[in-house]
Amino acid sequence: MSESTSRMSAAAWVMNRRSLFRYGAAAGAVVFGPALLAACGTDGAAGAESSAATAAGTSAAGAGDATSTGQSQRGGTLTIGADADPIGLDPHTTTAFSSYDFIALLFNGLLKWSPKMEIEPDLAASYETPDDTTYIFKLRDDVKFHNGQALTADDVKYTFDFIFDEKNASSHASIYATVKKVTVVDELTVKFELKTPDAAFLAYLASPAIGSIVPKGVAGQDTKPVGSGPFKFDSYTPNQKFTLTTFDSYFEKDLPLLDTVVFTFFKDQSSITSALRSKAIDMTWLKDPKVAAQIVKSAPELVSAPGQTSRTFPIWINQSKAPFDDVQVRRALSLATDRNVCVQTVLAGSGKVGAMIPESQVGGYDGTTELPYYQRDVAQAKKLLADAGHPDGIDLGDYIVVAANDLDVQCSQILQQQWAEAGITVALKPIETAPLLEMWSSGDYGLLSVALSWSPDPDAICDRLRSTSTYGKAMGQTDTAYDELADKARAELDNTKRAALYQDLQKMVADQVYCLQIYQYPLRWEMWWNYIHDYVALPANSRTYVRSTWRDQ
C-alpha cells in the first residue's frame, strides 16, 4: 500500500478499508450514548428536537462554524462550562471520559480525526503500510513537548513500552494486544509490527488518550501533564476550574489562536444553563437532550451541535460472585427488564433500545432487531429463578450507579421497580464517579452501571468483555469463545464480513447476559455563543478543535 502523505490520501485508504461510521441525515445523527449512534436524530422525539433546535438557533452538526467572518483574531480566553472534573490526566492510565476533554488539548497522537471524522497525520508526517501487519511512521521534525524536549521515535516507543508494562496497569494494553513489536528505525522513524491484521489499529492511534504520545522519561503525568498539544497545563483547582495556556512552540502553523482556555466546573445542568444564559461561560454541553433542545430554541444566538455522539447505559454483571455466576439468574434479570419503558420514561423517546454495539458501528444494533432475552417476560423470569433455586425471589444486593448523572439514577430507579415485579430485589447505591470507576476496574461490585460513550472502533467496546482485559478479569469473564470471536472480528478487514461477526457477538452477549444493555441516546448536546468561531464539534465529543477556535469579543 502506498505511503500516506496527506489528509485526503490517508483518510481515503483508512475509511475505504476500515470505515466504521455511518452518518445519519438529520442534525446530530451520530451519538455517543452508545458510541456513534446513527439514527437517534432521525426518528421520534429525537428528530423533532433536532429540527426545533435547528430552526431556533444555528446548527453546527459537527461541521465548521457557519458564523465565522473568516478574519480570525488572536488572543482572549475561552471559558467552557464542564460537567465533571478530570479523574487523572495520564492518558494511558485514566479510564474516565471526563479526563479526555483535557487530554485532547494537552497531547497529540501519531494520527488524528479530521472534522469529517477521517483519519489524518498528526505527529506523523506520513506513514506507509507495506503489508497488512506492518506500519512505518515518519515523524514531523518540528514537534516539541511542553518541557522543550524534541519529539523523536524514542518517545513513541517509550509510550508503548509504558502501555505494555504490567506495573502501569494501563487499560490500553489489551486495546493494543495485536502489537508484536515497536522498533525505532531512526530518530524520526518508528515501525509497528502486528501479530495479525487489525482493522482498529489506525483508529486507536488517532483517538485522544488511547493514541496520545508522551515524552520519554517524564513522570507525574497524572497530575502535571506534559504533552505536545496546542495548550499546556497551567493550574487545576478541584471542583472549581482547570486552566490551560497557549503553547508558543506548537507545531501547527498559526495555532492555537486563544491565549487561555478555562474549564469551569458545575455539578448540575441548571447551574450550567444559568451560566450559559448569563454568558459567564462561552461554551458547554448538556447531558439531557430534552433540556438542551429547549435552551437552544430559546436562544437564537447559540450555535448548537445536537446529538453528535451517543451513550449506552449498560449494567455490568460480576460473574465471579454468586449468584451472578448462574446464567439463569442473569437471564431472569434481562427478562424482567422493560427497555422500551426506560426509553420512553427517562428519555421521552430521545433514544433507542440498546445493545453491546450501537448501530453506527460496524454490525451494530439498530434498536429493533430481536435479541435473546430482550422481550420482557416476568413469568419466564420467575421460572428461571425457580429453576436456579430461588422460587421465592432473590436479593442481588447493591446496584451501583453514578450519582452525578440524573438520567442514570432515574433509569436505575425504574429498573429497581421492574425487577421487583419478578421477585428480584436490589438496593440502589449512587456514588461518586472516581470510586465507582475504581470498583469497576477492581471487581468490587455485583451490579454496576458505567456508561459507554463513543469508541473509535467496535473492538474498543468488545474489549470490555475480553477475559484478558482489565474489566473482563475484574468481572470474572472466562469465555474464551467470546475472546476468539472478538479477535476474529478485529482482524477482519472486509466490513461486510466484519459486520456479520459483530452480529454474532451481539447475540452471544445477549444470550449469556454478560452485561445488561438498556438504551442508547445522545451523550452530549454541544452549544456555544455565536461570537465563538471555527470550533468543530466532533462525534467523538472531544474538544480537539478548540485549537483552531477564536473569539471576536
TIVOVEX-653299 format. One record per residue (C-alpha): residue in one letter; x, y, z. Coordinates in pm, whole numbers, padded with zeros to 5 digits, always signed. Example, Ala and Ser with C-alpha at 12.3 -4.5 7.8 and 13.67 -1.06 7.14 Angstrom:
! residues 2
A+01230-00450+00780
S+01367-00106+00714
END
This chain:
! residues 553
M+00000+00000+00000
S+00124+00345-00087
E+00268+00590+00162
S+00009+00830+00303
T+00141+01184+00288
S-00173+01396+00302
R-00501+01408+00489
M-00704+01302+00188
S-00490+01008+00085
A-00462+00883+00442
A-00831+00921+00505
A-00938+00763+00178
W-00738+00449+00242
V-00845+00417+00604
M-01213+00487+00551
N-01242+00267+00245
R-01082-00031+00413
R-01182+00026+00769
S-01480+00255+00769
L-01663+00237+01100
F-01903+00524+01083
R-02238+00580+00917
Y-02377+00930+00922
G-02748+00998+00951
A-02930+01265+00757
A-03060+01471+01044
A-02867+01716+01259
G-02665+01530+01519
A-02710+01192+01361
V-02420+01032+01539
V-02446+00969+01911
F-02239+00854+02200
G-02497+00708+02425
P-02359+00410+02253
A-02065+00514+02055
L-02174+00693+01745
L-02539+00619+01703
A-02667+00692+01358
A-03042+00713+01386
C-03104+00896+01710
G-03157+01224+01529
T-03380+01084+01257
D-03685+00945+01425
G-03932+01001+01706
A-03882+01275+01961
A-03510+01299+01892
G-03575+01402+01534
A-03833+01655+01646
E-03589+01808+01893
S-03314+01834+01633
S-03549+02010+01394
A-03671+02252+01658
A-03317+02340+01763
T-03202+02392+01408
A-03494+02624+01336
A-03439+02828+01650
G-03062+02855+01665
T-02766+02794+01438
S-02695+02427+01386
A-02332+02324+01352
A-02398+01950+01335
G-02030+01867+01354
A-01930+02091+01065
G-01732+02415+01075
D-01881+02725+01232
A-02102+02897+00975
T-02087+03224+01170
S-01715+03280+01109
T-01619+03606+00935
G-01301+03448+00808
Q-01095+03717+00986
S-00956+03518+01276
Q-00837+03706+01581
R-00564+03613+01824
G-00584+03626+02198
G-00851+03611+02460
T-00991+03345+02689
L-01243+03073+02610
T-01444+02969+02915
I-01603+02625+02893
G-01869+02503+03131
A-01775+02146+03229
D-01996+01889+03398
A-01718+01684+03559
D-01365+01717+03690
P-01088+01511+03532
I-01011+01186+03710
G-00641+01164+03635
L-00457+01323+03341
D-00217+01047+03238
P-00363+00945+02900
H-00264+00581+02943
T-00383+00516+03297
T-00704+00717+03329
T-01028+00550+03221
A-01260+00846+03284
F-01443+01008+02995
S-01427+01335+03191
S-01047+01336+03157
Y-01040+01302+02780
D-01156+01661+02719
F-00836+01791+02877
I-00609+01524+02734
A-00725+01611+02381
L-00579+01961+02419
L-00264+01860+02608
F-00145+01571+02390
N-00119+01461+02028
G-00114+01121+01863
L+00062+00993+01556
L-00273+01039+01379
K-00589+01238+01448
W-00953+01263+01344
S-01034+01537+01097
P-01354+01747+01128
K-01513+01495+00888
M-01403+01206+01113
E-01141+01092+00865
I-00801+00980+00984
E-00509+01210+00900
P-00147+01253+01016
D-00075+01448+01333
L+00267+01388+01490
A+00337+01166+01191
A+00430+01349+00872
S+00337+01037+00677
Y+00305+00661+00711
E+00324+00355+00490
T+00182+00005+00517
P+00395-00240+00318
D+00162-00521+00428
D-00142-00575+00650
T+00065-00619+00966
T+00336-00354+00924
Y+00307+00022+00974
I+00600+00260+00933
F+00557+00618+01055
K+00776+00913+00959
L+00757+01176+01233
R+00746+01553+01193
D+01079+01721+01266
D+00931+02036+01423
V+00750+01900+01729
K+00841+01989+02085
F+00686+01881+02412
H+00581+02138+02669
N+00909+02086+02858
G+01112+02178+02547
Q+01206+01819+02465
A+01201+01744+02089
L+00982+01458+01966
T+01171+01151+01844
A+01089+00790+01767
D+01218+00705+02116
D+00916+00884+02263
V+00679+00671+02057
K+00850+00350+02167
Y+00859+00474+02528
T+00483+00539+02515
F+00405+00185+02404
D+00658+00031+02644
F+00472+00216+02920
I+00137+00082+02797
F+00262-00276+02790
D+00441-00261+03126
E+00208-00451+03361
K+00306-00243+03662
N+00140+00061+03499
A-00194-00124+03472
S-00285+00056+03151
S-00622-00046+03013
H-00480+00029+02669
A-00262-00282+02683
S-00549-00503+02571
I-00655-00248+02309
Y-00311-00276+02151
A-00289-00653+02206
T-00215-00716+01838
V+00109-00514+01853
K+00401-00755+01842
K+00691-00511+01828
V+00767-00138+01816
T+01104-00057+01664
V+01297+00270+01642
V+01426+00272+01284
D+01595+00611+01315
E+01544+00934+01507
L+01224+01020+01319
T+01104+00678+01201
V+00918+00414+01402
K+00786+00077+01288
F+00494-00120+01430
E+00472-00493+01361
L+00140-00660+01441
K+00067-01022+01522
T-00240-01023+01297
P-00420-00773+01072
D-00607-00522+01286
A-00895-00318+01144
A-00899-00099+01456
F-00529-00011+01480
L-00523+00324+01296
A-00846+00440+01460
Y-00691+00378+01801
L-00378+00573+01710
A-00596+00868+01604
S-00802+00886+01925
P-00733+01112+02226
A-00584+00933+02526
I-00567+00594+02351
G-00325+00728+02089
S-00153+01002+02290
I+00227+01011+02269
V+00409+01108+02589
P+00770+01228+02626
K+01026+00972+02735
G+01132+00987+03096
V+00871+01236+03220
A+00700+01124+03540
G+00395+01264+03714
Q+00170+01284+03408
D-00136+01216+03618
T-00118+01549+03800
K+00128+01760+03597
P+00081+01651+03237
V+00344+01724+02973
G+00239+01671+02615
S+00289+01829+02274
G-00064+01970+02238
P-00173+02323+02148
F-00222+02413+02513
K-00014+02339+02819
F-00119+02274+03175
D-00135+02582+03398
S-00340+02505+03708
Y-00623+02299+03848
T-00846+02367+04147
P-01078+02068+04203
N-01449+02144+04174
Q-01368+02497+04058
K-01160+02537+03743
F-00891+02394+03518
T-00670+02636+03325
L-00469+02581+03007
T-00243+02836+02838
T-00126+02854+02480
F+00187+02658+02389
D+00403+02900+02192
S+00609+02624+02031
Y+00311+02429+01900
F+00389+02279+01559
E+00069+02358+01366
K+00119+02688+01185
D-00060+02988+01342
L-00231+02774+01607
P-00365+02796+01868
L-00537+03132+01845
L-00658+03163+02203
D-00433+03270+02491
T-00615+03075+02759
V-00878+02804+02795
V-01057+02783+03129
F-01287+02495+03223
T-01527+02597+03498
F-01692+02307+03682
F-02062+02275+03758
K-02233+01992+03938
D-02574+02013+03775
Q-02739+02113+03449
S-02933+02403+03597
S-02610+02572+03711
I-02452+02520+03369
T-02753+02658+03185
S-02769+02963+03412
A-02401+03034+03347
L-02452+02992+02974
R-02752+03225+02961
S-02560+03493+03153
K-02255+03439+02927
A-02040+03359+03229
I-01930+03071+03006
D-01887+03073+02629
M-01941+02707+02554
T-02077+02392+02714
W-02258+02068+02655
L-02561+01919+02826
K-02646+01559+02910
D-03023+01574+02878
P-03130+01619+02512
K-03474+01743+02619
V-03330+02028+02827
A-03073+02113+02560
A-03338+02142+02287
Q-03541+02384+02498
I-03240+02608+02571
V-03127+02625+02210
K-03480+02701+02095
S-03497+02999+02331
A-03159+03147+02231
P-03113+03218+01857
E-02756+03339+01915
L-02647+02994+02031
V-02470+02771+01781
S-02553+02410+01852
A-02440+02062+01759
P-02725+01840+01879
G-02665+01475+01946
Q-02326+01445+01785
T-02236+01130+01971
S-02401+00856+02171
R-02406+00685+02504
T-02515+00340+02607
F-02642+00259+02954
P-02515-00090+03048
I-02531-00284+03371
W-02208-00473+03427
I-02257-00808+03600
N-01979-00960+03809
Q-01983-01329+03721
S-01711-01409+03974
K-01966-01364+04252
A-02274-01572+04333
P-02550-01564+04225
F-02429-01380+03914
D-02223-01683+03812
D-02553-01854+03727
V-02666-01770+03372
Q-03027-01845+03471
V-03020-01559+03721
R-02866-01325+03464
R-03125-01423+03205
A-03405-01368+03456
L-03271-01017+03515
S-03280-00946+03142
L-03633-01085+03102
A-03754-00874+03394
T-03632-00558+03218
D-03861-00345+03002
R-03614-00148+02795
N-03878+00036+02594
V-04037+00175+02909
C-03696+00308+03014
V-03652+00479+02676
Q-03992+00643+02692
T-03990+00735+03061
V-03632+00854+03111
L-03551+00983+02763
A-03900+01080+02647
G-03827+00879+02335
S-03498+01060+02261
G-03315+00732+02217
K-03346+00365+02134
V-03319+00027+02299
G-02950-00051+02320
A-02713-00341+02284
M-02340-00401+02325
I-02252-00239+01992
P-02461+00057+01870
E-02586+00082+01515
S-02337+00338+01389
Q-02058+00088+01444
V-01994-00197+01203
G-02255-00463+01264
G-02416-00251+01533
Y-02760-00289+01688
D-03044-00091+01530
G-03270-00090+01835
T-03534-00316+01680
T-03375-00648+01580
E-03473-00933+01810
L-03206-01046+02054
P-03224-01330+02309
Y-03395-01248+02639
Y-03476-00893+02527
Q-03856-00906+02536
R-03993-00859+02887
D-04149-01175+03028
V-04196-01161+03406
A-04345-01512+03427
Q-04048-01662+03245
A-03808-01462+03462
K-03970-01609+03775
K-03947-01959+03627
L-03575-01919+03555
L-03518-01800+03911
A-03709-02101+04046
D-03504-02334+03824
A-03192-02171+03969
G-03309-02248+04322
H-03481-01918+04407
P-03857-01989+04392
D-03933-01709+04638
G-03727-01448+04457
I-03373-01325+04516
D-03189-01030+04672
L-02899-00924+04448
G-02760-00669+04691
D-02628-00329+04582
Y-02680-00187+04237
I-02417+00087+04200
V-02474+00388+03972
V-02316+00728+03906
A-02473+00976+04146
A-02389+01277+03929
N-02593+01164+03629
D-02964+01224+03687
L-03065+01012+03388
D-02868+00715+03518
V-03028+00745+03860
Q-03378+00776+03711
C-03326+00469+03496
S-03190+00265+03787
Q-03499+00351+03992
I-03727+00229+03713
L-03522-00090+03677
Q-03545-00150+04052
Q-03925-00135+04027
Q-03939-00357+03716
W-03715-00623+03868
A-03918-00625+04190
E-04219-00745+03989
A-04022-01058+03908
G-03911-01110+04269
I-03566-00955+04220
T-03459-00710+04489
V-03172-00462+04463
A-03057-00174+04681
L-02968+00134+04477
K-02635+00285+04567
P-02549+00610+04383
I-02185+00706+04440
E-01927+00950+04303
T-01757+00870+03975
A-01397+00820+04090
P-01465+00544+04347
L-01718+00386+04110
L-01453+00354+03836
E-01214+00200+04087
M-01479-00056+04185
W-01541-00137+03818
S-01175-00200+03740
S-01113-00396+04061
G-01427-00612+04051
D-01560-00480+04380
Y-01927-00497+04277
G-02214-00726+04186
L-02423-00497+03963
L-02275-00167+03846
S-02355+00083+03572
V-02077+00270+03394
A-02198+00414+03067
L-02003+00374+02745
S-01955+00668+02513
W-01811+00699+02164
S-01545+00448+02071
P-01307+00472+01775
D-01390+00114+01679
P-01642-00151+01791
D-01346-00353+01916
A-01295-00099+02196
I-01644-00183+02319
C-01594-00557+02287
D-01265-00530+02475
R-01456-00460+02797
L-01569-00824+02800
R-01247-00992+02688
S-01120-01227+02957
T-00773-01072+02917
S-00880-00708+02966
T-00877-00521+03295
Y-01256-00513+03311
G-01308-00866+03185
K-01078-01003+03453
A-01249-00792+03719
M-01595-00925+03630
G-01486-01289+03616
Q-01520-01322+03240
T-01373-01656+03126
D-01546-01721+02794
T-01264-01797+02551
A-01519-01845+02271
Y-01611-01479+02314
D-01243-01381+02304
E-01186-01579+01985
L-01486-01427+01809
A-01390-01074+01917
D-01033-01129+01795
K-01159-01266+01465
A-01382-00961+01414
R-01094-00726+01494
A-00867-00895+01240
E-01128-00896+00961
L-01061-00616+00711
D-01372-00678+00498
N-01651-00467+00651
T-01934-00693+00534
K-01775-00998+00692
R-01683-00797+00997
A-02042-00681+01044
A-02164-01041+01042
L-01912-01134+01311
Y-02026-00847+01533
Q-02387-00954+01494
D-02282-01295+01626
L-02108-01123+01918
Q-02422-00923+01993
K-02627-01240+02015
M-02367-01413+02232
V-02361-01127+02484
A-02742-01109+02494
D-02778-01486+02530
Q-02527-01516+02813
V-02618-01176+02961
Y-02258-01084+03033
C-02390-00733+03072
L-02737-00585+03052
Q-02777-00308+02793
I-03076-00076+02836
Y-03070+00208+02584
Q-02863+00433+02358
Y-02905+00810+02332
P-02710+01132+02258
L-02431+01172+02511
R-02379+01546+02493
W-02550+01830+02307
E-02285+02094+02243
M-02362+02465+02225
W-02165+02791+02215
W-02235+03160+02161
N-02201+03290+01807
Y-01906+03515+01893
I-01702+03193+01917
H-01575+03092+01571
D-01419+02797+01389
Y-01496+02545+01659
V-01584+02199+01529
A-01798+01961+01732
L-01673+01608+01674
P-01884+01293+01702
A-01616+01178+01944
N-01729+01452+02189
S-01369+01559+02211
R-01293+01931+02204
T-00985+01880+01988
Y-01071+02174+01763
V-01052+02431+02039
R-00703+02452+01888
S-00849+02644+01590
T-01116+02836+01782
W-01117+03214+01818
R-01348+03480+01957
D-01446+03828+01839
Q-01540+03970+02177
END
